[in-house]
Amino acid sequence: MFGDVGSKVEEGTRRIEGCGKVVYLKRHLNVSIYKSVEKYLQWQYPHAKAFSEYIHIGFLQKAHLPVMNTIAAGERRILGFPCCGFILTEEVRGISLEEFLKKSEYEVQTTALLKAFGSLIARLHQNGFYAALRFKDVIVTDVNEASLVMIDREARYVHPRNGKKLKAKLSLKKSFRRIKRTFPQFNEHHKSIILEGYKSK
């Protein structure tokens, strides 16, 4: 249903353009009842992934972290269990950090953006958010100002958690592993610049 709305970006996500605006619709049409039961057993209220992302974005915005704006979200529930959900978000204009780094030939800009990326991860950790962050999850909105905005914020834990050094360390390692999967050029030099930005916060 509504499979032909806009253009397909990836499985479950469509780009919709109209009236001079661009929005993204992300839908999850099948929610595992087993995962919902697991959540209930952990005294947590289960949600469809898309609706969980909406909640998570709300907490990120309350912490004044740069993240995409949501327009609408919702989910359908049957007997207390989520069965499907959606989130509609505004387009963040710019270029993904991953795409920029693939094309960039300017060391100064690259260094500034990697430091900004490290600083952003530090701010996330300081506010209790430990989900992995990849280059492809960040949009460069202003190259000269090294301004970054996060997108695609699906996370297992939507609420901020008490900060611990171990959680931060594990989160950094996870982020570096996931960056490497989609950006094979990622190396120790990149990592050292990111850590420099991280430690500056």
C-alpha positions in Angstrom: 0.0 0.0 0.0 1.3 3.5 -1.0 4.4 1.7 -2.3 4.5 4.2 -5.3 4.6 7.4 -3.1 7.8 9.3 -4.0 11.0 7.5 -5.0 12.6 4.6 -3.2 15.8 5.5 -1.3 16.3 2.1 0.4 14.1 -0.6 1.7 11.3 0.9 3.8 12.3 4.6 3.0 11.0 6.8 0.3 11.8 10.4 -0.8 8.8 12.6 -1.4 9.0 16.0 -3.2 6.3 18.5 -3.6 5.3 22.2 -2.9 9.0 23.1 -2.9 9.8 20.7 0.0 11.5 17.3 0.3 10.6 14.9 3.1 11.5 11.3 3.8 9.0 8.6 4.8 10.3 5.6 6.7 8.0 2.7 7.4 8.3 -0.6 9.3 5.5 -2.8 8.3 6.4 -5.9 10.3 7.3 -5.8 13.9 8.6 -8.9 15.7 6.3 -9.9 18.5 9.2 -11.7 20.1 11.1 -8.5 20.5 8.0 -6.8 21.9 7.6 -9.6 24.4 11.3 -9.1 25.3 10.7 -5.4 25.9 7.7 -6.1 28.2 9.8 -8.6 30.2 12.4 -5.9 30.6 9.7 -3.5 31.9 9.9 -1.4 28.7 7.1 -0.3 26.5 7.7 -1.7 22.9 7.3 0.4 19.8 7.8 0.0 16.1 11.3 1.0 15.0 10.2 4.1 13.2 8.2 5.4 16.2 11.1 4.6 18.5 13.3 6.7 16.3 10.8 9.5 16.6 11.0 9.3 20.4 14.8 9.1 20.3 15.0 12.3 18.1 12.8 14.1 20.7 15.4 13.3 23.4 18.3 14.4 21.2 16.5 17.7 20.5 15.9 18.3 24.2 19.7 17.9 24.7 20.2 20.6 22.0 22.0 18.1 19.7 21.9 18.7 15.9 19.5 16.2 14.5 16.9 16.1 11.7 13.4 17.5 12.3 10.4 15.3 12.4 7.0 16.2 10.9 4.9 13.2 12.0 5.1 9.7 13.4 2.7 7.0 14.4 2.2 3.3 14.9 -0.6 0.7 14.9 -1.0 -1.6 17.8 -3.0 -4.8 18.3 -3.7 -6.0 21.8 -0.8 -3.9 23.2 1.7 -5.0 20.6 3.1 -2.7 17.8 2.6 -4.2 14.4 3.7 -1.3 12.1 4.9 2.3 12.3 6.2 5.3 10.3 8.2 8.5 10.7 8.1 11.5 8.4 11.1 13.8 8.5 12.3 16.9 6.8 15.2 16.8 4.4 18.5 18.0 5.8 20.1 19.9 2.9 23.8 19.3 2.3 26.0 16.3 1.6 26.6 13.2 3.7 30.0 13.3 5.5 30.8 10.0 3.9 30.3 11.3 0.4 32.2 14.5 1.2 35.2 12.6 2.5 35.2 10.3 -0.6 35.5 13.4 -2.9 37.4 15.9 -0.8 40.9 16.9 -1.8 41.3 19.6 0.8 43.1 18.4 4.0 42.1 21.4 6.0 38.4 20.9 5.5 38.7 17.2 6.0 40.5 17.6 9.3 38.0 20.2 10.5 35.0 18.0 9.7 36.6 14.9 11.3 37.2 16.9 14.5 33.6 18.2 14.4 32.5 14.6 14.0 34.5 13.6 17.1 33.2 16.5 19.0 29.6 15.5 18.1 30.2 11.9 19.4 31.6 13.4 22.7 28.4 15.6 23.1 26.3 12.5 22.5 28.2 10.6 25.2 28.1 13.5 27.6 24.3 13.6 27.3 23.9 9.8 27.8 23.5 8.7 24.1 25.7 5.8 23.1 24.3 4.5 19.8 27.0 4.2 17.0 27.4 7.1 14.7 28.7 6.6 11.1 29.8 9.1 8.5 26.7 8.2 6.5 24.5 9.2 9.4 25.7 12.8 9.3 25.0 15.6 6.8 27.5 18.4 6.3 25.3 21.5 6.1 28.1 24.0 5.9 31.6 22.9 4.9 33.3 26.2 5.9 31.7 26.1 9.4 32.1 22.3 9.8 28.4 22.2 10.6 27.0 18.7 11.0 23.4 17.4 11.4 22.5 13.8 12.3 20.0 11.7 10.4 18.7 8.1 10.7 18.8 7.8 14.4 17.5 4.3 15.0 18.7 3.2 18.4 18.2 0.3 20.8 18.0 2.7 23.8 15.9 5.7 22.9 16.2 7.4 26.3 19.5 8.9 27.6 21.4 6.6 30.0 23.7 7.2 32.9 27.2 8.0 31.6 30.1 5.6 32.1 33.5 5.6 30.6 33.1 1.9 29.6 29.9 2.7 27.6 31.6 5.6 25.8 34.7 3.5 25.0 32.5 0.6 23.6 30.4 3.1 21.6 33.5 4.6 20.0 34.8 1.2 19.0 31.4 0.3 17.6 31.2 3.5 15.6 34.7 2.9 14.1 33.7 -0.6 13.1 30.5 0.5 11.4 32.3 3.4 9.6 34.8 0.9 8.2 32.0 -1.2 6.7 30.7 1.5 4.5 33.8 3.6 4.2 36.8 1.2 3.6 39.2 4.2 3.3 38.8 4.8 7.1 42.2 4.5 8.7 44.2 5.3 11.8 44.9 8.8 10.7 41.1 9.5 10.4 40.6 7.9 13.8 43.3 10.0 15.5 41.7 13.2 14.2 38.3 12.1 15.4 39.7 11.3 18.8 41.4 14.7 18.9 37.9 16.3 18.4 36.4 14.0 20.9 38.9 14.8 23.7 38.5 18.6 23.0 35.0 18.5 24.5 
